[in-house]
């Protein structure tokens, strides 16, 4: 990946940022509770995450809560397979949150297999495959084509699979 990315410094630095990895978010929620239990001079950290323990929510609800309460405008957010915790409806809810944050000059880099998340209007989609990165139109991605083929005729796909 380092061969394809160039870091450029600019006067216009993001004011906020977050790296969300679906499989390790439980640890983030646990660390928030741990730090808050130790007491501090300021407000509890959980207040920045909606004020309720993220462990008291489903995995998907905690993701949506994170994005709604912790993410702000003019930020850069790197999300690694956020769809792992989200139903299709919640993925669409996530798109509306992303859209509101993009309007506030935020930028998202999302590693996903979800054709729903890839459908974000004007998204630049890069497919990483066989040691190369290729900018790919949405409807040319394998994830879109396979999902479409499945939804058009699930019975035929089941016959093919079994």
Order of alpha helices (4+ residues) and beta strands (2+ residues): beta-alpha-alpha-beta-alpha-beta-alpha-beta-beta-alpha-alpha
